[in-house]
Amino acid sequence: MFNIFNRKSEPEKKKPDFQGQQHEHEPYLILFDGTRASTKFDELKSEYKKHYIVKNKAHQRFKSMIMSSADISNHFRTLQNSAISTVQTAKDFEEMIAMRMGFVPAKDPEGFSFCPACIQQSILACEEVLQSLKDIEEATKEYV
């Protein structure tokens, strides 16, 4: 007699790790002088490894770098979403809406559609995001 509960289960497929090396997250805090957050500095600084308050000149520089990086990142996400789409079927309209909203887990992709021009634009935008993050890293090195 065959007992189904004693059967060896198949090994679980390992998902690829796209995050690279794991590290202990140690955030640094840089606040802009004269802001509401800087007045609450004593409350905030306990959560961060190192902390600094920057004056007006650096304030404007960092603010413009961060806002520019955020704009480029949003543009990249838009391009990435339009570059590749998976094909998944739902049995009815309600299941489709539930899958899109995350209430029902999405089914395995049954294919995908892509636009080569959008992929190329997405790659260029990704390189711009990478460069803007490198610029922010270089600008903050003097504080770290």
N, CA, C and O atoms as CSV, one atom per row, in Angstrom:
chain,resi,resn,atom,element,x,y,z
A,1,MET,N,N,0.847,-1.178,0.000
A,1,MET,CA,C,0.000,0.000,0.000
A,1,MET,C,C,0.893,1.241,0.000
A,1,MET,O,O,1.902,1.289,0.703
A,2,PHE,N,N,0.518,2.230,-0.783
A,2,PHE,CA,C,1.313,3.445,-0.947
A,2,PHE,C,C,0.760,4.525,-0.038
A,2,PHE,O,O,-0.426,4.847,-0.099
A,3,ASN,N,N,1.617,5.086,0.805
A,3,ASN,CA,C,1.206,6.147,1.715
A,3,ASN,C,C,1.658,7.483,1.136
A,3,ASN,O,O,2.856,7.728,0.995
A,4,ILE,N,N,0.710,8.337,0.804
A,4,ILE,CA,C,1.031,9.612,0.166
A,4,ILE,C,C,1.783,10.547,1.095
A,4,ILE,O,O,2.519,11.413,0.620
A,5,PHE,N,N,1.623,10.400,2.409
A,5,PHE,CA,C,2.257,11.307,3.347
A,5,PHE,C,C,3.735,11.006,3.556
A,5,PHE,O,O,4.467,11.857,4.062
A,6,ASN,N,N,4.190,9.811,3.175
A,6,ASN,CA,C,5.593,9.454,3.336
A,6,ASN,C,C,6.417,9.724,2.085
A,6,ASN,O,O,7.620,9.468,2.053
A,7,ARG,N,N,5.763,10.237,1.072
A,7,ARG,CA,C,6.460,10.531,-0.166
A,7,ARG,C,C,7.425,11.691,0.026
A,7,ARG,O,O,7.124,12.639,0.751
A,8,LYS,N,N,8.575,11.620,-0.616
A,8,LYS,CA,C,9.512,12.742,-0.555
A,8,LYS,C,C,8.963,13.862,-1.427
A,8,LYS,O,O,8.550,13.650,-2.567
A,9,SER,N,N,8.973,15.045,-0.861
A,9,SER,CA,C,8.495,16.176,-1.651
A,9,SER,C,C,9.621,16.671,-2.551
A,9,SER,O,O,10.806,16.519,-2.255
A,10,GLU,N,N,9.208,17.260,-3.642
A,10,GLU,CA,C,10.198,17.803,-4.562
A,10,GLU,C,C,10.867,19.007,-3.913
A,10,GLU,O,O,10.217,19.763,-3.191
A,11,PRO,N,N,12.148,19.191,-4.162
A,11,PRO,CA,C,12.807,20.362,-3.573
A,11,PRO,C,C,12.191,21.651,-4.113
A,11,PRO,O,O,11.859,21.760,-5.294
A,12,GLU,N,N,12.051,22.615,-3.220
A,12,GLU,CA,C,11.450,23.878,-3.606
A,12,GLU,C,C,12.416,24.650,-4.508
A,12,GLU,O,O,13.609,24.748,-4.219
A,13,LYS,N,N,11.889,25.189,-5.592
A,13,LYS,CA,C,12.735,25.946,-6.505
A,13,LYS,C,C,13.187,27.225,-5.823
A,13,LYS,O,O,12.379,27.971,-5.271
A,14,LYS,N,N,14.489,27.467,-5.870
A,14,LYS,CA,C,15.032,28.671,-5.251
A,14,LYS,C,C,14.866,29.844,-6.210
A,14,LYS,O,O,15.243,29.770,-7.380
A,15,LYS,N,N,14.297,30.923,-5.693
A,15,LYS,CA,C,14.111,32.117,-6.508
A,15,LYS,C,C,15.433,32.875,-6.567
A,15,LYS,O,O,16.186,32.887,-5.594
A,16,PRO,N,N,15.715,33.501,-7.696
A,16,PRO,CA,C,16.968,34.257,-7.796
A,16,PRO,C,C,16.959,35.458,-6.861
A,16,PRO,O,O,15.914,36.068,-6.634
A,17,ASP,N,N,18.125,35.792,-6.321
A,17,ASP,CA,C,18.263,36.918,-5.424
A,17,ASP,C,C,18.721,38.129,-6.235
A,17,ASP,O,O,19.875,38.207,-6.656
A,18,PHE,N,N,17.802,39.070,-6.446
A,18,PHE,CA,C,18.133,40.248,-7.237
A,18,PHE,C,C,18.627,41.401,-6.374
A,18,PHE,O,O,18.907,42.483,-6.890
A,19,GLN,N,N,18.735,41.183,-5.073
A,19,GLN,CA,C,19.155,42.258,-4.194
A,19,GLN,C,C,20.663,42.274,-3.983
A,19,GLN,O,O,21.179,43.179,-3.328
A,20,GLY,N,N,21.364,41.314,-4.511
A,20,GLY,CA,C,22.804,41.285,-4.339
A,20,GLY,C,C,23.167,40.921,-2.922
A,20,GLY,O,O,22.414,40.228,-2.238
A,21,GLN,N,N,24.311,41.382,-2.482
A,21,GLN,CA,C,24.759,41.055,-1.136
A,21,GLN,C,C,23.857,41.705,-0.100
A,21,GLN,O,O,23.488,42.872,-0.224
A,22,GLN,N,N,23.512,40.945,0.910
A,22,GLN,CA,C,22.720,41.482,2.009
A,22,GLN,C,C,23.656,42.205,2.962
A,22,GLN,O,O,24.815,41.819,3.115
A,23,HIS,N,N,23.164,43.230,3.589
A,23,HIS,CA,C,23.980,44.005,4.514
A,23,HIS,C,C,23.113,44.521,5.647
A,23,HIS,O,O,21.887,44.567,5.552
A,24,GLU,N,N,23.781,44.905,6.714
A,24,GLU,CA,C,23.048,45.507,7.818
A,24,GLU,C,C,22.713,46.940,7.425
A,24,GLU,O,O,23.595,47.711,7.047
A,25,HIS,N,N,21.450,47.287,7.516
A,25,HIS,CA,C,20.994,48.597,7.080
A,25,HIS,C,C,21.309,49.619,8.169
A,25,HIS,O,O,20.725,49.572,9.251
A,26,GLU,N,N,22.230,50.542,7.888
A,26,GLU,CA,C,22.623,51.566,8.846
A,26,GLU,C,C,22.393,52.940,8.226
A,26,GLU,O,O,23.300,53.497,7.606
A,27,PRO,N,N,21.208,53.485,8.383
A,27,PRO,CA,C,20.915,54.763,7.712
A,27,PRO,C,C,21.617,55.951,8.369
A,27,PRO,O,O,21.821,55.986,9.582
A,28,TYR,N,N,21.976,56.913,7.534
A,28,TYR,CA,C,22.557,58.171,7.979
A,28,TYR,C,C,21.504,59.255,7.766
A,28,TYR,O,O,20.706,59.176,6.833
A,29,LEU,N,N,21.506,60.247,8.618
A,29,LEU,CA,C,20.492,61.297,8.562
A,29,LEU,C,C,21.150,62.626,8.202
A,29,LEU,O,O,22.094,63.054,8.866
A,30,ILE,N,N,20.658,63.270,7.165
A,30,ILE,CA,C,21.080,64.624,6.808
A,30,ILE,C,C,19.815,65.475,6.757
A,30,ILE,O,O,18.933,65.243,5.930
A,31,LEU,N,N,19.734,66.461,7.650
A,31,LEU,CA,C,18.571,67.344,7.699
A,31,LEU,C,C,18.954,68.718,7.179
A,31,LEU,O,O,20.105,69.140,7.288
A,32,PHE,N,N,17.978,69.408,6.612
A,32,PHE,CA,C,18.202,70.756,6.118
A,32,PHE,C,C,17.933,71.751,7.232
A,32,PHE,O,O,16.910,71.673,7.912
A,33,ASP,N,N,18.855,72.688,7.416
A,33,ASP,CA,C,18.758,73.701,8.463
A,33,ASP,C,C,17.519,74.570,8.250
A,33,ASP,O,O,17.220,74.976,7.127
A,34,GLY,N,N,16.803,74.851,9.340
A,34,GLY,CA,C,15.627,75.717,9.275
A,34,GLY,C,C,14.337,75.001,8.940
A,34,GLY,O,O,13.293,75.646,8.837
A,35,THR,N,N,14.372,73.684,8.765
A,35,THR,CA,C,13.148,72.939,8.453
A,35,THR,C,C,12.508,72.432,9.739
A,35,THR,O,O,13.130,72.450,10.802
A,36,ARG,N,N,11.280,71.987,9.636
A,36,ARG,CA,C,10.578,71.443,10.796
A,36,ARG,C,C,11.275,70.198,11.340
A,36,ARG,O,O,11.307,69.970,12.550
A,37,ALA,N,N,11.836,69.390,10.426
A,37,ALA,CA,C,12.542,68.180,10.852
A,37,ALA,C,C,13.773,68.539,11.676
A,37,ALA,O,O,14.112,67.827,12.622
A,38,SER,N,N,14.449,69.640,11.326
A,38,SER,CA,C,15.653,70.014,12.084
A,38,SER,C,C,15.315,70.460,13.497
A,38,SER,O,O,16.148,70.342,14.395
A,39,THR,N,N,14.096,70.973,13.711
A,39,THR,CA,C,13.691,71.339,15.074
A,39,THR,C,C,13.401,70.101,15.911
A,39,THR,O,O,13.463,70.159,17.139
A,40,LYS,N,N,13.090,69.000,15.274
A,40,LYS,CA,C,12.839,67.731,15.969
A,40,LYS,C,C,14.086,66.838,15.955
A,40,LYS,O,O,13.991,65.627,16.156
A,41,PHE,N,N,15.234,67.437,15.721
A,41,PHE,CA,C,16.488,66.713,15.549
A,41,PHE,C,C,16.776,65.747,16.703
A,41,PHE,O,O,17.171,64.606,16.465
A,42,ASP,N,N,16.582,66.190,17.940
A,42,ASP,CA,C,16.895,65.338,19.089
A,42,ASP,C,C,16.055,64.060,19.100
A,42,ASP,O,O,16.538,63.006,19.514
A,43,GLU,N,N,14.810,64.143,18.651
A,43,GLU,CA,C,13.948,62.960,18.595
A,43,GLU,C,C,14.360,62.017,17.469
A,43,GLU,O,O,14.278,60.798,17.620
A,44,LEU,N,N,14.799,62.567,16.355
A,44,LEU,CA,C,15.111,61.763,15.172
A,44,LEU,C,C,16.489,61.109,15.219
A,44,LEU,O,O,16.654,59.996,14.719
A,45,LYS,N,N,17.478,61.775,15.806
A,45,LYS,CA,C,18.860,61.316,15.680
A,45,LYS,C,C,19.135,59.971,16.336
A,45,LYS,O,O,20.115,59.314,15.986
A,46,SER,N,N,18.303,59.543,17.275
A,46,SER,CA,C,18.549,58.260,17.942
A,46,SER,C,C,18.366,57.063,17.002
A,46,SER,O,O,18.882,55.979,17.277
A,47,GLU,N,N,17.644,57.248,15.907
A,47,GLU,CA,C,17.368,56.154,14.976
A,47,GLU,C,C,18.438,55.988,13.895
A,47,GLU,O,O,18.364,55.061,13.090
A,48,TYR,N,N,19.422,56.871,13.873
A,48,TYR,CA,C,20.400,56.873,12.788
A,48,TYR,C,C,21.816,56.719,13.316
A,48,TYR,O,O,22.136,57.157,14.421
A,49,LYS,N,N,22.651,56.093,12.512
A,49,LYS,CA,C,24.042,55.854,12.907
A,49,LYS,C,C,24.806,57.173,13.045
A,49,LYS,O,O,25.470,57.407,14.055
A,50,LYS,N,N,24.711,58.025,12.034
A,50,LYS,CA,C,25.319,59.351,12.073
A,50,LYS,C,C,24.282,60.359,11.616
A,50,LYS,O,O,23.344,60.013,10.897
A,51,HIS,N,N,24.450,61.604,12.033
A,51,HIS,CA,C,23.461,62.621,11.694
A,51,HIS,C,C,24.134,63.980,11.536
A,51,HIS,O,O,25.096,64.312,12.229
A,52,TYR,N,N,23.585,64.760,10.588
A,52,TYR,CA,C,24.140,66.065,10.263
A,52,TYR,C,C,23.013,67.025,9.917
A,52,TYR,O,O,21.955,66.617,9.437
A,53,ILE,N,N,23.258,68.319,10.171
A,53,ILE,CA,C,22.358,69.368,9.696
A,53,ILE,C,C,23.167,70.214,8.720
A,53,ILE,O,O,24.236,70.716,9.066
A,54,VAL,N,N,22.665,70.367,7.521
A,54,VAL,CA,C,23.396,71.120,6.496
A,54,VAL,C,C,22.775,72.503,6.334
A,54,VAL,O,O,21.571,72.689,6.514
A,55,LYS,N,N,23.620,73.461,5.991
A,55,LYS,CA,C,23.200,74.861,5.839
A,55,LYS,C,C,22.666,75.108,4.422
A,55,LYS,O,O,22.603,74.194,3.599
A,56,ASN,N,N,22.287,76.352,4.159
A,56,ASN,CA,C,21.559,76.719,2.943
A,56,ASN,C,C,22.196,76.293,1.628
A,56,ASN,O,O,21.499,75.755,0.767
A,57,LYS,N,N,23.496,76.515,1.440
A,57,LYS,CA,C,24.113,76.199,0.149
A,57,LYS,C,C,24.015,74.701,-0.144
A,57,LYS,O,O,23.586,74.298,-1.225
A,58,ALA,N,N,24.419,73.881,0.834
A,58,ALA,CA,C,24.335,72.428,0.655
A,58,ALA,C,C,22.883,71.971,0.602
A,58,ALA,O,O,22.545,71.011,-0.091
A,59,HIS,N,N,22.026,72.674,1.348
A,59,HIS,CA,C,20.589,72.368,1.371
A,59,HIS,C,C,20.023,72.411,-0.047
A,59,HIS,O,O,19.371,71.462,-0.482
A,60,GLN,N,N,20.265,73.500,-0.766
A,60,GLN,CA,C,19.743,73.645,-2.126
A,60,GLN,C,C,20.338,72.599,-3.064
A,60,GLN,O,O,19.644,72.050,-3.920
A,61,ARG,N,N,21.614,72.333,-2.893
A,61,ARG,CA,C,22.293,71.347,-3.749
A,61,ARG,C,C,21.690,69.955,-3.563
A,61,ARG,O,O,21.341,69.288,-4.537
A,62,PHE,N,N,21.571,69.521,-2.301
A,62,PHE,CA,C,21.017,68.194,-2.023
A,62,PHE,C,C,19.561,68.101,-2.458
A,62,PHE,O,O,19.144,67.103,-3.046
A,63,LYS,N,N,18.787,69.148,-2.167
A,63,LYS,CA,C,17.365,69.132,-2.521
A,63,LYS,C,C,17.190,68.969,-4.025
A,63,LYS,O,O,16.369,68.163,-4.465
A,64,SER,N,N,17.953,69.726,-4.824
A,64,SER,CA,C,17.815,69.620,-6.277
A,64,SER,C,C,18.284,68.256,-6.783
A,64,SER,O,O,17.691,67.709,-7.713
A,65,MET,N,N,19.345,67.698,-6.182
A,65,MET,CA,C,19.826,66.380,-6.600
A,65,MET,C,C,18.786,65.299,-6.311
A,65,MET,O,O,18.532,64.430,-7.145
A,66,ILE,N,N,18.193,65.363,-5.131
A,66,ILE,CA,C,17.226,64.336,-4.732
A,66,ILE,C,C,15.951,64.441,-5.563
A,66,ILE,O,O,15.406,63.427,-5.999
A,67,MET,N,N,15.469,65.678,-5.783
A,67,MET,CA,C,14.249,65.850,-6.579
A,67,MET,C,C,14.489,65.421,-8.025
A,67,MET,O,O,13.618,64.809,-8.642
A,68,SER,N,N,15.656,65.737,-8.562
A,68,SER,CA,C,15.986,65.325,-9.923
A,68,SER,C,C,16.060,63.809,-10.026
A,68,SER,O,O,15.561,63.220,-10.985
A,69,SER,N,N,16.685,63.180,-9.035
A,69,SER,CA,C,16.779,61.719,-9.018
A,69,SER,C,C,15.396,61.078,-8.936
A,69,SER,O,O,15.127,60.081,-9.605
A,70,ALA,N,N,14.529,61.652,-8.118
A,70,ALA,CA,C,13.166,61.119,-7.987
A,70,ALA,C,C,12.404,61.231,-9.307
A,70,ALA,O,O,11.688,60.305,-9.689
A,71,ASP,N,N,12.553,62.361,-10.008
A,71,ASP,CA,C,11.879,62.538,-11.300
A,71,ASP,C,C,12.375,61.519,-12.328
A,71,ASP,O,O,11.583,60.920,-13.056
A,72,ILE,N,N,13.705,61.332,-12.377
A,72,ILE,CA,C,14.271,60.367,-13.323
A,72,ILE,C,C,13.798,58.958,-12.989
A,72,ILE,O,O,13.475,58.178,-13.885
A,73,SER,N,N,13.757,58.629,-11.687
A,73,SER,CA,C,13.315,57.288,-11.261
A,73,SER,C,C,11.863,57.038,-11.639
A,73,SER,O,O,11.519,55.944,-12.087
A,74,ASN,N,N,11.004,58.046,-11.460
A,74,ASN,CA,C,9.595,57.894,-11.843
A,74,ASN,C,C,9.456,57.689,-13.346
A,74,ASN,O,O,8.643,56.880,-13.794
A,75,HIS,N,N,10.239,58.414,-14.117
A,75,HIS,CA,C,10.222,58.248,-15.578
A,75,HIS,C,C,10.679,56.832,-15.950
A,75,HIS,O,O,10.098,56.197,-16.829
A,76,PHE,N,N,11.728,56.344,-15.271
A,76,PHE,CA,C,12.216,54.993,-15.529
A,76,PHE,C,C,11.140,53.951,-15.221
A,76,PHE,O,O,10.939,53.022,-16.004
A,77,ARG,N,N,10.445,54.097,-14.084
A,77,ARG,CA,C,9.391,53.131,-13.726
A,77,ARG,C,C,8.282,53.108,-14.776
A,77,ARG,O,O,7.770,52.045,-15.127
A,78,THR,N,N,7.919,54.279,-15.270
A,78,THR,CA,C,6.885,54.359,-16.305
A,78,THR,C,C,7.336,53.633,-17.569
A,78,THR,O,O,6.580,52.852,-18.149
A,79,LEU,N,N,8.572,53.895,-17.991
A,79,LEU,CA,C,9.105,53.230,-19.184
A,79,LEU,C,C,9.205,51.723,-18.982
A,79,LEU,O,O,8.881,50.945,-19.879
A,80,GLN,N,N,9.655,51.320,-17.801
A,80,GLN,CA,C,9.810,49.893,-17.524
A,80,GLN,C,C,8.463,49.182,-17.571
A,80,GLN,O,O,8.358,48.076,-18.102
A,81,ASN,N,N,7.433,49.818,-17.015
A,81,ASN,CA,C,6.099,49.212,-17.034
A,81,ASN,C,C,5.546,49.090,-18.446
A,81,ASN,O,O,4.805,48.151,-18.739
A,82,SER,N,N,5.893,50.027,-19.327
A,82,SER,CA,C,5.380,49.941,-20.692
A,82,SER,C,C,6.256,49.058,-21.573
A,82,SER,O,O,5.819,48.640,-22.645
A,83,ALA,N,N,7.487,48.765,-21.144
A,83,ALA,CA,C,8.409,47.979,-21.971
A,83,ALA,C,C,8.010,46.510,-22.035
A,83,ALA,O,O,8.001,45.915,-23.112
A,84,ILE,N,N,7.679,45.925,-20.887
A,84,ILE,CA,C,7.369,44.486,-20.838
A,84,ILE,C,C,6.121,44.267,-19.991
A,84,ILE,O,O,6.033,44.759,-18.866
A,85,SER,N,N,5.178,43.542,-20.524
A,85,SER,CA,C,3.962,43.175,-19.802
A,85,SER,C,C,3.782,41.670,-19.894
A,85,SER,O,O,4.015,41.063,-20.939
A,86,THR,N,N,3.365,41.081,-18.785
A,86,THR,CA,C,3.112,39.633,-18.815
A,86,THR,C,C,1.678,39.381,-19.247
A,86,THR,O,O,0.794,40.212,-19.037
A,87,VAL,N,N,1.466,38.234,-19.849
A,87,VAL,CA,C,0.126,37.813,-20.258
A,87,VAL,C,C,-0.363,36.809,-19.227
A,87,VAL,O,O,0.213,35.735,-19.050
A,88,GLN,N,N,-1.442,37.189,-18.551
A,88,GLN,CA,C,-2.054,36.312,-17.560
A,88,GLN,C,C,-3.552,36.316,-17.813
A,88,GLN,O,O,-4.138,37.364,-18.085
A,89,THR,N,N,-4.159,35.167,-17.724
A,89,THR,CA,C,-5.596,35.100,-17.987
A,89,THR,C,C,-6.353,34.941,-16.677
A,89,THR,O,O,-5.892,34.278,-15.747
A,90,ALA,N,N,-7.504,35.553,-16.628
A,90,ALA,CA,C,-8.399,35.428,-15.483
A,90,ALA,C,C,-9.707,34.836,-15.994
A,90,ALA,O,O,-10.083,35.034,-17.150
A,91,LYS,N,N,-10.395,34.109,-15.118
A,91,LYS,CA,C,-11.636,33.464,-15.568
A,91,LYS,C,C,-12.785,34.449,-15.740
A,91,LYS,O,O,-13.719,34.184,-16.497
A,92,ASP,N,N,-12.727,35.608,-15.031
A,92,ASP,CA,C,-13.756,36.622,-15.199
A,92,ASP,C,C,-13.200,37.994,-14.813
A,92,ASP,O,O,-12.065,38.112,-14.352
A,93,PHE,N,N,-14.017,39.017,-15.010
A,93,PHE,CA,C,-13.594,40.389,-14.768
A,93,PHE,C,C,-13.242,40.619,-13.298
A,93,PHE,O,O,-12.272,41.311,-12.990
A,94,GLU,N,N,-14.032,40.037,-12.394
A,94,GLU,CA,C,-13.795,40.220,-10.965
A,94,GLU,C,C,-12.434,39.662,-10.552
A,94,GLU,O,O,-11.731,40.281,-9.754
A,95,GLU,N,N,-12.056,38.496,-11.088
A,95,GLU,CA,C,-10.761,37.912,-10.761
A,95,GLU,C,C,-9.627,38.783,-11.308
A,95,GLU,O,O,-8.589,38.926,-10.662
A,96,MET,N,N,-9.820,39.363,-12.491
A,96,MET,CA,C,-8.809,40.239,-13.065
A,96,MET,C,C,-8.572,41.449,-12.165
A,96,MET,O,O,-7.426,41.805,-11.891
A,97,ILE,N,N,-9.659,42.085,-11.700
A,97,ILE,CA,C,-9.533,43.251,-10.823
A,97,ILE,C,C,-8.875,42.853,-9.508
A,97,ILE,O,O,-8.012,43.573,-9.006
A,98,ALA,N,N,-9.272,41.715,-8.945
A,98,ALA,CA,C,-8.688,41.255,-7.685
A,98,ALA,C,C,-7.193,40.965,-7.828
A,98,ALA,O,O,-6.415,41.230,-6.911
A,99,MET,N,N,-6.793,40.416,-8.991
A,99,MET,CA,C,-5.372,40.153,-9.237
A,99,MET,C,C,-4.597,41.462,-9.347
A,99,MET,O,O,-3.501,41.582,-8.800
A,100,ARG,N,N,-5.161,42.439,-10.048
A,100,ARG,CA,C,-4.479,43.729,-10.209
A,100,ARG,C,C,-4.354,44.480,-8.895
A,100,ARG,O,O,-3.367,45.181,-8.673
A,101,MET,N,N,-5.340,44.342,-8.025
A,101,MET,CA,C,-5.309,45.034,-6.741
A,101,MET,C,C,-4.505,44.278,-5.691
A,101,MET,O,O,-4.226,44.807,-4.615
A,102,GLY,N,N,-4.133,43.043,-6.007
A,102,GLY,CA,C,-3.312,42.274,-5.090
A,102,GLY,C,C,-4.093,41.456,-4.075
A,102,GLY,O,O,-3.502,40.887,-3.157
A,103,PHE,N,N,-5.410,41.388,-4.222
A,103,PHE,CA,C,-6.223,40.595,-3.293
A,103,PHE,C,C,-6.104,39.105,-3.580
A,103,PHE,O,O,-6.186,38.278,-2.672
A,104,VAL,N,N,-5.910,38.775,-4.843
A,104,VAL,CA,C,-5.746,37.388,-5.278
A,104,VAL,C,C,-4.351,37.284,-5.880
A,104,VAL,O,O,-3.965,38.130,-6.687
A,105,PRO,N,N,-3.582,36.251,-5.497
A,105,PRO,CA,C,-2.241,36.148,-6.084
A,105,PRO,C,C,-2.322,35.974,-7.600
A,105,PRO,O,O,-3.166,35.239,-8.113
A,106,ALA,N,N,-1.431,36.662,-8.298
A,106,ALA,CA,C,-1.408,36.577,-9.750
A,106,ALA,C,C,-0.987,35.180,-10.182
A,106,ALA,O,O,-0.147,34.545,-9.543
A,107,LYS,N,N,-1.567,34.722,-11.248
A,107,LYS,CA,C,-1.223,33.401,-11.781
A,107,LYS,C,C,0.126,33.469,-12.479
A,107,LYS,O,O,0.625,34.554,-12.776
A,108,ASP,N,N,0.706,32.322,-12.735
A,108,ASP,CA,C,1.968,32.284,-13.464
A,108,ASP,C,C,1.773,32.903,-14.841
A,108,ASP,O,O,0.752,32.678,-15.490
A,109,PRO,N,N,2.754,33.680,-15.283
A,109,PRO,CA,C,2.635,34.287,-16.619
A,109,PRO,C,C,2.507,33.221,-17.699
A,109,PRO,O,O,3.151,32.173,-17.636
A,110,GLU,N,N,1.683,33.499,-18.674
A,110,GLU,CA,C,1.469,32.583,-19.790
A,110,GLU,C,C,2.147,33.092,-21.050
A,110,GLU,O,O,1.991,32.519,-22.128
A,111,GLY,N,N,2.889,34.157,-20.906
A,111,GLY,CA,C,3.605,34.770,-22.009
A,111,GLY,C,C,3.905,36.208,-21.652
A,111,GLY,O,O,3.680,36.629,-20.518
A,112,PHE,N,N,4.405,36.957,-22.597
A,112,PHE,CA,C,4.657,38.364,-22.343
A,112,PHE,C,C,4.629,39.139,-23.652
A,112,PHE,O,O,4.830,38.582,-24.731
A,113,SER,N,N,4.376,40.433,-23.532
A,113,SER,CA,C,4.450,41.321,-24.684
A,113,SER,C,C,5.504,42.364,-24.372
A,113,SER,O,O,5.683,42.751,-23.217
A,114,PHE,N,N,6.197,42.816,-25.395
A,114,PHE,CA,C,7.249,43.796,-25.164
A,114,PHE,C,C,7.358,44.733,-26.345
A,114,PHE,O,O,6.923,44.430,-27.455
A,115,CYS,N,N,7.953,45.883,-26.072
A,115,CYS,CA,C,8.199,46.879,-27.107
A,115,CYS,C,C,9.697,47.153,-27.120
A,115,CYS,O,O,10.226,47.695,-26.149
A,116,PRO,N,N,10.396,46.791,-28.199
A,116,PRO,CA,C,11.849,47.006,-28.243
A,116,PRO,C,C,12.268,48.464,-28.041
A,116,PRO,O,O,13.294,48.725,-27.413
A,117,ALA,N,N,11.495,49.410,-28.561
A,117,ALA,CA,C,11.838,50.829,-28.396
A,117,ALA,C,C,11.702,51.249,-26.937
A,117,ALA,O,O,12.532,52.002,-26.428
A,118,CYS,N,N,10.660,50.766,-26.262
A,118,CYS,CA,C,10.479,51.088,-24.838
A,118,CYS,C,C,11.584,50.455,-24.001
A,118,CYS,O,O,12.046,51.056,-23.031
A,119,ILE,N,N,12.012,49.248,-24.366
A,119,ILE,CA,C,13.112,48.609,-23.639
A,119,ILE,C,C,14.370,49.444,-23.774
A,119,ILE,O,O,15.077,49.660,-22.789
A,120,GLN,N,N,14.661,49.917,-24.975
A,120,GLN,CA,C,15.855,50.745,-25.191
A,120,GLN,C,C,15.777,52.039,-24.389
A,120,GLN,O,O,16.761,52.441,-23.769
A,121,GLN,N,N,14.614,52.695,-24.395
A,121,GLN,CA,C,14.444,53.914,-23.612
A,121,GLN,C,C,14.556,53.640,-22.120
A,121,GLN,O,O,15.095,54.451,-21.367
A,122,SER,N,N,14.041,52.492,-21.702
A,122,SER,CA,C,14.119,52.107,-20.297
A,122,SER,C,C,15.563,51.887,-19.867
A,122,SER,O,O,15.940,52.258,-18.755
A,123,ILE,N,N,16.369,51.295,-20.726
A,123,ILE,CA,C,17.791,51.076,-20.425
A,123,ILE,C,C,18.502,52.417,-20.273
A,123,ILE,O,O,19.295,52.597,-19.349
A,124,LEU,N,N,18.221,53.363,-21.180
A,124,LEU,CA,C,18.833,54.690,-21.088
A,124,LEU,C,C,18.413,55.410,-19.802
A,124,LEU,O,O,19.239,56.042,-19.144
A,125,ALA,N,N,17.128,55.312,-19.449
A,125,ALA,CA,C,16.654,55.941,-18.221
A,125,ALA,C,C,17.275,55.281,-16.992
A,125,ALA,O,O,17.573,55.953,-16.004
A,126,CYS,N,N,17.467,53.972,-17.055
A,126,CYS,CA,C,18.100,53.252,-15.946
A,126,CYS,C,C,19.533,53.750,-15.744
A,126,CYS,O,O,19.984,53.916,-14.611
A,127,GLU,N,N,20.236,53.984,-16.839
A,127,GLU,CA,C,21.598,54.509,-16.743
A,127,GLU,C,C,21.599,55.912,-16.141
A,127,GLU,O,O,22.513,56.262,-15.393
A,128,GLU,N,N,20.582,56.721,-16.460
A,128,GLU,CA,C,20.465,58.055,-15.873
A,128,GLU,C,C,20.201,57.965,-14.373
A,128,GLU,O,O,20.761,58.737,-13.594
A,129,VAL,N,N,19.342,57.016,-13.963
A,129,VAL,CA,C,19.070,56.812,-12.540
A,129,VAL,C,C,20.349,56.413,-11.823
A,129,VAL,O,O,20.653,56.929,-10.748
A,130,LEU,N,N,21.091,55.500,-12.416
A,130,LEU,CA,C,22.345,55.052,-11.824
A,130,LEU,C,C,23.321,56.219,-11.659
A,130,LEU,O,O,23.966,56.348,-10.618
A,131,GLN,N,N,23.428,57.055,-12.670
A,131,GLN,CA,C,24.332,58.204,-12.588
A,131,GLN,C,C,23.884,59.185,-11.520
A,131,GLN,O,O,24.717,59.726,-10.793
A,132,SER,N,N,22.574,59.427,-11.412
A,132,SER,CA,C,22.094,60.366,-10.393
A,132,SER,C,C,22.343,59.819,-8.988
A,132,SER,O,O,22.651,60.587,-8.076
A,133,LEU,N,N,22.212,58.494,-8.799
A,133,LEU,CA,C,22.512,57.906,-7.492
A,133,LEU,C,C,24.001,57.994,-7.174
A,133,LEU,O,O,24.378,58.214,-6.023
A,134,LYS,N,N,24.848,57.823,-8.188
A,134,LYS,CA,C,26.295,57.977,-7.986
A,134,LYS,C,C,26.625,59.416,-7.587
A,134,LYS,O,O,27.471,59.641,-6.722
A,135,ASP,N,N,25.954,60.399,-8.223
A,135,ASP,CA,C,26.176,61.802,-7.873
A,135,ASP,C,C,25.795,62.078,-6.422
A,135,ASP,O,O,26.518,62.777,-5.712
A,136,ILE,N,N,24.659,61.533,-5.978
A,136,ILE,CA,C,24.227,61.717,-4.589
A,136,ILE,C,C,25.221,61.051,-3.640
A,136,ILE,O,O,25.555,61.608,-2.594
A,137,GLU,N,N,25.692,59.862,-4.007
A,137,GLU,CA,C,26.674,59.174,-3.171
A,137,GLU,C,C,27.948,60.008,-3.029
A,137,GLU,O,O,28.482,60.149,-1.929
A,138,GLU,N,N,28.428,60.556,-4.133
A,138,GLU,CA,C,29.639,61.390,-4.092
A,138,GLU,C,C,29.425,62.633,-3.239
A,138,GLU,O,O,30.309,63.022,-2.476
A,139,ALA,N,N,28.260,63.255,-3.365
A,139,ALA,CA,C,27.979,64.478,-2.604
A,139,ALA,C,C,27.884,64.218,-1.113
A,139,ALA,O,O,28.213,65.097,-0.318
A,140,THR,N,N,27.443,63.036,-0.715
A,140,THR,CA,C,27.276,62.734,0.713
A,140,THR,C,C,28.516,62.117,1.348
A,140,THR,O,O,28.562,61.961,2.568
A,141,LYS,N,N,29.516,61.763,0.557
A,141,LYS,CA,C,30.725,61.142,1.114
A,141,LYS,C,C,31.435,62.033,2.122
A,141,LYS,O,O,32.034,61.534,3.075
A,142,GLU,N,N,31.378,63.329,1.927
A,142,GLU,CA,C,32.056,64.230,2.869
A,142,GLU,C,C,31.409,64.213,4.251
A,142,GLU,O,O,32.040,64.598,5.235
A,143,TYR,N,N,30.144,63.767,4.332
A,143,TYR,CA,C,29.452,63.705,5.622
A,143,TYR,C,C,29.596,62.342,6.288
A,143,TYR,O,O,29.481,62.238,7.509
A,144,VAL,N,N,29.844,61.305,5.511
A,144,VAL,CA,C,29.895,59.944,6.053
A,144,VAL,C,C,31.227,59.577,6.542
A,144,VAL,O,O,31.421,58.463,7.027
